[in-house]
């Protein structure tokens, strides 16, 4: 939109320096006209282009405009603008800048022109300014604005979803300012638990709705949540009705401020969940028991598993991926899932359990099943088998597998190279035993049918501990 700033009307005129313009010679006036616009056209009274000044690198299509009529080198919708500017120049008026488009093979070139009459009205000078860079900037600005609007819409949609989850959650949830312990937000379940009217909790101090004997415990819980991500829940008593609740706190930062997410569960609900006898039995099992969600993140675990991974509590394990403690990363759990997909369950899978930064881990045996549905859960039973590892052959070769079953049981405990070496020794020993049995323990005959020298056979007998090595039963 054109405004007064695009015209000379109302602008402050030159006063002390006005006389300088009368001293301009032809060369200075020509240079002034050239620098006044990106394109400068000299026109006669009919609008024919007599001369032109432009940069051929920026305006390659203007090379042949001299001799053409100005109205013929613009687009059809710009011709009336050219006619209006020429008519105003004949009347001695200076029109505001007008945007005119020039057609080219690469598209339209927008140029903003202003026309000035010279030489007693016999000629005109059209000063043009290239608008392509401004157009590109406007396009980029429009794209940025559209991107911001899309991001804003996406954030609003996410906010609406989380707000719905917050409002409809059956668990009491409160957001608290960490510095002042003032309640910022509370969902309907929290209002119901505290026996408060709807929307009455925000603005209150958290400690004011707790029993006086529970306030120190709440302060300690808040302090722990601000310095650690794994904080065990504590039992609190509400001031209204004296109801016992179990509180869990997580800290987060937003808008350069620290906040706390407080989740409350009635003590009766926490201590008497559905299936309580089953849960009690599982917790007392000597073998480790773990339940994980479809992403293999821990949902619950019994005391044996907590002790096995040397964790502080079950709560500190919730949300952690099983690959942090069970199996070799990217191998064992994928194999276990494959067995469940194929057979419905994984039975007695040999793997390792890693604690902390221990890369080798402790040998364990694992069985697993999975529930059905779109969001399945996994149940794992894990038992340590370190007490049975004396049956597994060592790399020194002093003890060898006695069967193919024992040999395949080495998968996951030894490298393929070591397993191949063990299998070679197993086959060699079995062949020697068969030869000795076939020849009634005649070592000379056994060496002959095996294609070995007698000395080589004695060496292998000594290696595998076969037969009576003190004499020769030829």
C-alpha positions as CSV (number, residue, x, y, z in Angstrom):
1,X,0.0,0.0,0.0
2,X,1.4,3.4,-1.0
3,X,1.6,6.2,1.5
4,X,2.8,9.7,1.7
5,X,6.4,8.5,2.4
6,X,6.5,7.3,-1.2
7,X,6.0,10.8,-2.5
8,X,7.6,14.3,-2.2
9,X,4.4,15.8,-0.9
10,X,4.7,17.1,2.6
11,X,8.5,16.4,2.8
12,X,10.9,18.9,4.1
13,X,12.6,20.6,1.1
14,X,16.2,21.5,0.7
15,X,16.9,25.1,1.8
16,X,20.5,26.0,2.4
17,X,21.7,23.5,-0.2
18,X,19.0,24.3,-2.8
19,X,21.4,26.4,-4.7
20,X,23.9,23.6,-5.1
21,X,21.6,21.8,-7.5
22,X,21.7,24.7,-9.9
23,X,25.5,24.2,-10.1
24,X,25.2,20.6,-11.2
25,X,26.9,19.9,-14.5
26,X,25.7,17.3,-17.0
27,X,28.1,14.6,-15.7
28,X,27.0,15.1,-12.1
29,X,23.3,15.1,-13.1
30,X,23.8,11.9,-15.1
31,X,25.5,10.1,-12.2
32,X,22.8,11.3,-9.8
33,X,20.1,9.9,-12.1
34,X,22.0,6.6,-12.4
35,X,22.3,6.1,-8.6
36,X,18.7,7.2,-7.9
37,X,17.3,3.9,-9.2
38,X,18.3,0.4,-10.0
39,X,16.8,1.1,-13.5
40,X,16.6,4.6,-14.9
41,X,14.7,5.2,-18.1
42,X,14.8,8.4,-20.2
43,X,11.4,8.8,-22.1
44,X,10.0,11.2,-24.6
45,X,6.5,12.8,-24.3
46,X,4.9,9.7,-25.9
47,X,6.6,7.2,-23.5
48,X,9.2,5.9,-25.9
49,X,12.4,4.9,-24.2
50,X,15.3,7.1,-25.5
51,X,18.0,5.7,-23.2
52,X,18.3,3.5,-20.1
53,X,20.7,2.8,-17.3
54,X,20.8,-0.6,-15.5
55,X,23.1,-3.4,-14.5
56,X,23.0,-6.1,-17.2
57,X,23.8,-8.8,-14.6
58,X,20.6,-8.0,-12.7
59,X,18.4,-7.0,-15.7
60,X,19.6,-9.0,-18.7
61,X,16.2,-8.6,-20.5
62,X,16.6,-4.8,-20.6
63,X,19.3,-4.9,-23.2
64,X,17.0,-4.2,-26.1
65,X,14.5,-1.8,-24.5
66,X,15.9,1.4,-26.2
67,X,13.5,2.4,-28.9
68,X,10.5,0.5,-27.4
69,X,7.6,2.1,-25.8
70,X,7.5,1.8,-22.0
71,X,4.0,0.4,-22.0
72,X,5.0,-2.4,-24.4
73,X,7.6,-3.9,-22.0
74,X,5.3,-4.2,-19.0
75,X,2.6,-6.8,-18.2
76,X,-0.9,-6.1,-19.2
77,X,-2.2,-5.4,-15.7
78,X,0.6,-2.8,-15.2
79,X,-0.1,-0.7,-18.4
80,X,-2.7,1.5,-16.8
81,X,-0.2,2.4,-14.1
82,X,2.4,3.5,-16.7
83,X,-0.3,5.6,-18.5
84,X,-1.3,7.3,-15.2
85,X,2.3,8.1,-14.4
86,X,3.0,9.6,-17.8
87,X,-0.2,11.6,-17.8
88,X,0.7,13.0,-14.3
89,X,4.2,13.9,-15.6
90,X,2.7,15.9,-18.5
91,X,0.7,17.9,-15.9
92,X,3.9,18.5,-14.0
93,X,2.8,16.3,-11.0
94,X,5.0,13.9,-9.2
95,X,3.1,10.7,-8.5
96,X,3.9,8.3,-5.7
97,X,5.9,5.3,-6.5
98,X,4.0,2.7,-8.5
99,X,4.8,-1.0,-8.7
100,X,5.1,-2.3,-12.3
101,X,5.9,-5.8,-13.5
102,X,8.1,-6.6,-16.4
103,X,7.6,-10.0,-18.1
104,X,10.7,-12.2,-18.7
105,X,11.5,-15.8,-19.5
106,X,12.2,-16.5,-15.8
107,X,9.0,-14.8,-14.6
108,X,7.9,-11.4,-13.8
109,X,10.3,-8.8,-12.4
110,X,8.7,-6.3,-10.0
111,X,10.0,-2.7,-10.2
112,X,8.7,0.3,-8.3
113,X,8.8,3.5,-10.5
114,X,8.5,7.2,-10.0
115,X,8.4,9.6,-13.0
116,X,9.9,13.1,-13.2
117,X,9.5,15.7,-16.0
118,X,12.6,17.5,-17.2
119,X,13.7,19.8,-20.0
120,X,10.6,22.0,-19.7
121,X,8.3,19.0,-19.9
122,X,9.7,17.7,-23.1
123,X,11.3,14.5,-21.6
124,X,10.6,12.3,-18.6
125,X,12.9,10.3,-16.4
126,X,11.5,7.1,-14.7
127,X,13.5,6.0,-11.6
128,X,12.9,2.3,-10.9
129,X,13.8,0.3,-7.8
130,X,14.1,-3.5,-7.9
131,X,11.6,-5.3,-5.6
132,X,12.8,-8.8,-6.0
133,X,14.9,-8.9,-2.9
134,X,12.1,-7.4,-0.9
135,X,9.8,-10.0,-2.4
136,X,12.2,-12.7,-1.3
137,X,12.3,-11.3,2.2
138,X,8.5,-11.1,2.3
139,X,8.3,-14.7,1.1
140,X,10.7,-15.9,3.8
141,X,8.8,-13.9,6.4
142,X,5.6,-15.5,5.3
143,X,7.1,-19.0,5.5
144,X,8.5,-18.3,9.0
145,X,5.1,-16.9,10.0
146,X,3.3,-20.0,8.6
147,X,5.8,-22.3,10.4
148,X,5.2,-20.5,13.7
149,X,1.5,-20.8,13.2
150,X,1.8,-24.5,12.6
151,X,4.1,-25.0,15.6
152,X,1.6,-22.9,17.7
153,X,-1.3,-25.1,16.5
154,X,0.6,-28.2,17.3
155,X,1.5,-27.0,20.7
156,X,-2.1,-26.1,21.4
157,X,-3.2,-29.6,20.3
158,X,-0.6,-31.2,22.5
159,X,-1.6,-29.0,25.4
160,X,-5.3,-29.9,24.9
161,X,-4.4,-33.6,24.9
162,X,-2.3,-33.4,28.1
163,X,-4.9,-31.2,29.7
164,X,-7.5,-33.8,29.0
165,X,-5.3,-36.5,30.5
166,X,-4.6,-34.3,33.5
167,X,-8.3,-33.6,34.1
168,X,-9.5,-37.1,33.6
169,X,-6.8,-39.0,35.5
170,X,-8.1,-41.1,38.3
171,X,-4.9,-40.5,40.2
172,X,-4.6,-37.3,42.2
173,X,-2.0,-35.0,40.6
174,X,-0.8,-31.6,41.9
175,X,1.7,-29.2,40.3
176,X,3.6,-27.2,43.0
177,X,6.0,-24.3,42.9
178,X,9.3,-25.7,44.4
179,X,10.4,-22.4,46.0
180,X,7.2,-21.5,47.8
181,X,5.4,-24.9,47.8
182,X,2.3,-23.1,46.6
183,X,-0.1,-25.2,44.5
184,X,-0.2,-24.1,40.9
185,X,-2.6,-26.7,39.5
186,X,-4.6,-29.7,40.8
187,X,-6.8,-32.1,38.9
188,X,-10.4,-33.0,40.0
189,X,-9.1,-36.3,41.6
190,X,-6.9,-34.2,43.8
191,X,-9.8,-31.9,44.8
192,X,-11.8,-35.0,45.6
193,X,-9.0,-36.6,47.7
194,X,-8.6,-33.4,49.8
195,X,-12.3,-32.8,50.1
196,X,-12.0,-29.4,48.5
197,X,-14.4,-27.5,46.2
198,X,-13.6,-27.5,42.5
199,X,-10.7,-25.1,41.5
200,X,-10.1,-24.2,45.2
201,X,-6.7,-25.7,45.6
202,X,-4.6,-23.6,43.2
203,X,-3.0,-20.7,45.2
204,X,-2.9,-22.5,48.5
205,X,0.2,-23.6,50.3
206,X,0.8,-27.4,50.0
207,X,1.8,-27.7,53.7
208,X,-1.6,-26.2,54.7
209,X,-3.5,-29.2,53.4
210,X,-1.3,-31.7,55.2
211,X,-1.3,-32.8,58.8
212,X,1.2,-31.0,61.0
213,X,3.1,-34.3,61.6
214,X,3.5,-34.9,57.9
215,X,5.0,-31.5,57.0
216,X,8.6,-32.4,57.8
217,X,8.3,-35.6,55.7
218,X,6.9,-33.5,52.8
219,X,9.8,-31.0,53.1
220,X,12.3,-33.8,53.0
221,X,10.6,-35.4,50.0
222,X,10.7,-32.1,48.2
223,X,14.4,-31.6,48.9
224,X,15.2,-35.1,47.7
225,X,13.2,-34.6,44.5
226,X,15.1,-31.4,43.6
227,X,18.5,-33.2,43.7
228,X,17.6,-36.7,42.5
229,X,15.4,-38.3,39.8
230,X,14.8,-41.5,41.9
231,X,13.0,-40.7,45.1
232,X,11.1,-43.3,47.0
233,X,7.4,-42.5,47.9
234,X,6.5,-41.5,51.5
235,X,3.3,-41.8,53.5
236,X,1.6,-38.6,54.4
237,X,-1.6,-37.7,56.3
238,X,-4.1,-35.1,55.1
239,X,-5.2,-32.4,57.4
240,X,-8.9,-32.9,56.5
241,X,-10.2,-36.2,57.7
242,X,-6.7,-37.6,58.6
243,X,-6.6,-39.7,55.5
244,X,-3.3,-41.6,54.8
245,X,-1.9,-41.2,51.3
246,X,1.3,-42.3,49.5
247,X,3.1,-39.4,47.8
248,X,5.5,-39.5,44.9
249,X,7.3,-36.4,43.7
250,X,9.2,-35.6,40.5
251,X,10.9,-32.2,39.8
252,X,11.0,-30.4,36.5
253,X,12.0,-26.9,35.2
254,X,9.7,-24.6,33.2
255,X,10.0,-20.9,32.3
256,X,13.2,-20.7,34.4
257,X,11.4,-21.9,37.4
258,X,11.4,-25.2,39.3
259,X,8.2,-27.1,39.8
260,X,7.2,-30.4,41.4
261,X,4.8,-33.0,40.1
262,X,3.1,-34.6,43.1
263,X,1.2,-37.8,42.7
264,X,-1.0,-39.0,45.5
265,X,-2.5,-42.5,46.1
266,X,-4.7,-43.4,49.0
267,X,-2.9,-45.6,51.4
268,X,-5.7,-48.2,51.4
269,X,-5.5,-48.4,47.6
270,X,-1.7,-48.6,47.6
271,X,-1.6,-51.3,50.3
272,X,-4.5,-53.4,49.0
273,X,-4.3,-53.5,45.2
274,X,-6.4,-56.0,43.2
275,X,-4.9,-59.4,43.3
276,X,-3.1,-58.7,46.6
277,X,-2.5,-62.4,47.5
278,X,-0.9,-63.0,44.1
279,X,1.3,-59.9,44.4
280,X,2.4,-60.9,47.8
281,X,3.4,-64.4,46.7
282,X,5.3,-63.0,43.7
283,X,7.1,-60.6,45.9
284,X,8.2,-63.5,48.1
285,X,9.4,-65.7,45.3
286,X,13.1,-66.7,45.5
287,X,13.5,-66.1,41.8
288,X,13.4,-62.6,40.3
289,X,10.1,-61.6,38.6
290,X,9.7,-58.6,36.4
291,X,6.7,-57.2,34.5
292,X,7.5,-54.9,31.5
293,X,5.3,-53.0,29.0
294,X,5.3,-53.3,25.2
295,X,8.5,-51.1,25.1
296,X,10.2,-53.5,27.5
297,X,10.2,-50.8,30.2
298,X,9.9,-52.1,33.7
299,X,6.4,-51.7,35.2
300,X,6.9,-53.7,38.4
301,X,9.4,-56.1,40.0
302,X,9.6,-58.3,43.0
303,X,12.1,-58.0,45.9
304,X,14.4,-60.7,44.4
305,X,14.9,-58.7,41.3
306,X,15.5,-55.5,43.2
307,X,18.1,-57.3,45.2
308,X,19.6,-59.0,42.2
309,X,20.2,-55.6,40.4
310,X,21.3,-53.9,43.6
311,X,18.6,-51.2,43.3
312,X,17.4,-49.0,46.2
313,X,13.7,-49.8,45.6
314,X,11.2,-51.0,43.1
315,X,10.2,-47.4,42.3
316,X,13.7,-46.6,41.2
317,X,13.5,-49.3,38.5
318,X,10.1,-48.3,37.1
319,X,10.5,-46.9,33.6
320,X,14.0,-48.2,33.0
321,X,14.5,-50.3,29.9
322,X,15.3,-54.0,30.5
323,X,18.3,-53.8,28.2
324,X,20.0,-51.7,30.9
325,X,20.3,-54.8,33.1
326,X,19.4,-58.0,31.1
327,X,21.3,-59.5,28.2
328,X,23.8,-58.1,25.7
329,X,22.4,-54.9,24.2
330,X,20.5,-55.5,20.9
331,X,20.9,-59.3,21.0
332,X,19.4,-61.3,23.8
333,X,16.1,-59.4,24.3
334,X,15.5,-59.5,20.5
335,X,16.0,-63.2,20.5
336,X,13.7,-63.6,23.5
337,X,11.0,-61.6,21.7
338,X,11.5,-63.8,18.6
339,X,11.0,-67.0,20.6
340,X,7.8,-65.5,22.1
341,X,6.5,-64.6,18.7
342,X,7.2,-68.1,17.4
343,X,6.4,-70.3,20.3
344,X,4.3,-68.2,22.6
345,X,6.9,-68.3,25.4
346,X,10.6,-68.3,25.9
347,X,11.9,-71.1,28.2
348,X,15.2,-71.4,30.1
349,X,17.1,-68.9,27.9
350,X,20.7,-68.5,29.0
351,X,21.7,-64.8,29.2
352,X,23.5,-62.4,31.6
353,X,22.4,-59.9,34.1
354,X,24.5,-56.7,34.3
355,X,24.7,-54.4,37.4
356,X,26.0,-50.9,37.0
357,X,28.9,-50.7,34.5
358,X,29.6,-54.4,34.6
359,X,29.8,-55.4,30.9
360,X,30.2,-59.2,31.3
361,X,27.5,-59.6,33.9
362,X,26.3,-62.6,35.9
363,X,25.0,-65.8,34.2
364,X,21.2,-66.1,34.6
365,X,18.4,-68.2,33.1
366,X,15.3,-66.5,31.9
367,X,11.7,-67.5,31.0
368,X,9.2,-65.1,29.6
369,X,5.6,-64.8,28.4
370,X,3.5,-62.0,26.9
371,X,-0.1,-61.0,27.1
372,X,-2.3,-60.3,24.1
373,X,-4.0,-57.1,23.0
374,X,-2.7,-53.9,21.4
375,X,-0.6,-53.0,24.4
376,X,0.8,-56.3,25.6
377,X,2.8,-56.8,28.8
378,X,5.8,-59.1,29.3
379,X,6.5,-61.2,32.4
380,X,10.0,-62.5,33.1
381,X,11.2,-65.1,35.6
382,X,15.0,-64.8,36.2
383,X,17.2,-67.1,38.2
384,X,20.9,-67.0,38.8
385,X,22.8,-70.1,37.6
386,X,26.2,-69.2,38.9
387,X,26.0,-72.2,41.2
388,X,25.7,-74.5,38.1
389,X,28.6,-72.9,36.1
390,X,31.0,-75.5,37.3
391,X,29.4,-77.9,34.8
392,X,30.3,-75.5,32.0
393,X,33.7,-76.1,30.4
394,X,36.4,-73.5,30.7
395,X,38.5,-72.1,27.9
396,X,41.5,-74.1,29.1
397,X,39.9,-77.3,27.7
398,X,40.3,-79.2,31.0
399,X,36.7,-80.2,30.9
400,X,34.7,-80.7,27.8
401,X,30.9,-80.9,27.0
402,X,29.6,-84.4,27.3
403,X,26.8,-84.0,24.8
404,X,25.5,-81.9,22.0
405,X,22.9,-80.4,24.3
406,X,25.7,-79.1,26.6
407,X,27.6,-77.8,23.6
408,X,24.7,-75.7,22.3
409,X,24.1,-74.5,25.8
410,X,27.4,-72.6,25.5
411,X,25.7,-70.1,23.0
412,X,25.6,-66.8,24.7
413,X,28.4,-67.7,27.2
414,X,31.3,-68.2,24.8
415,X,32.3,-66.8,21.4
416,X,31.7,-68.8,18.2
417,X,35.4,-69.4,17.9
418,X,35.7,-70.9,21.3
419,X,32.5,-73.0,20.7
420,X,33.9,-74.4,17.5
421,X,37.1,-75.4,19.3
422,X,35.1,-77.1,22.0
423,X,33.0,-78.9,19.4
424,X,36.2,-80.1,17.6
425,X,37.5,-81.5,20.9
426,X,34.2,-83.1,21.7
427,X,34.1,-84.9,18.3
428,X,37.7,-86.0,18.6
429,X,37.1,-87.5,22.1
430,X,34.0,-89.3,21.1
431,X,35.8,-90.9,18.1
432,X,38.6,-92.0,20.3
433,X,36.2,-93.5,22.8
434,X,34.4,-95.3,20.0
435,X,37.7,-96.7,18.6
436,X,38.8,-98.0,22.0
437,X,35.4,-99.6,22.5
438,X,35.5,-101.2,19.0
439,X,39.0,-102.6,19.6
440,X,38.3,-103.7,23.2
441,X,40.7,-101.0,24.5
442,X,43.6,-102.1,22.1
443,X,45.4,-98.8,21.7
444,X,47.6,-100.0,18.8
445,X,44.5,-101.1,16.8
446,X,42.6,-98.0,17.8
447,X,45.5,-95.8,16.6
448,X,45.5,-97.7,13.3
449,X,41.8,-97.3,12.5
450,X,41.9,-93.7,13.5
451,X,44.9,-93.0,11.3
452,X,47.0,-91.8,14.2
453,X,50.5,-92.8,15.4
454,X,50.6,-94.6,18.7
455,X,52.4,-91.6,20.2
456,X,49.7,-89.2,19.0
457,X,47.0,-91.4,20.4
458,X,48.7,-91.6,23.8
459,X,49.0,-87.8,23.8
460,X,45.2,-87.4,23.1
461,X,44.3,-90.1,25.7
462,X,46.3,-88.1,28.3
463,X,44.7,-84.9,27.2
464,X,41.1,-86.2,27.6
465,X,41.9,-88.5,30.6
466,X,40.7,-91.6,28.8
467,X,41.7,-95.2,29.7
468,X,44.6,-96.5,32.0
469,X,47.6,-94.5,30.9
470,X,50.1,-96.6,33.0
471,X,50.1,-99.6,30.8
472,X,49.4,-100.7,27.2
473,X,46.6,-103.2,26.6
474,X,47.7,-104.3,23.1
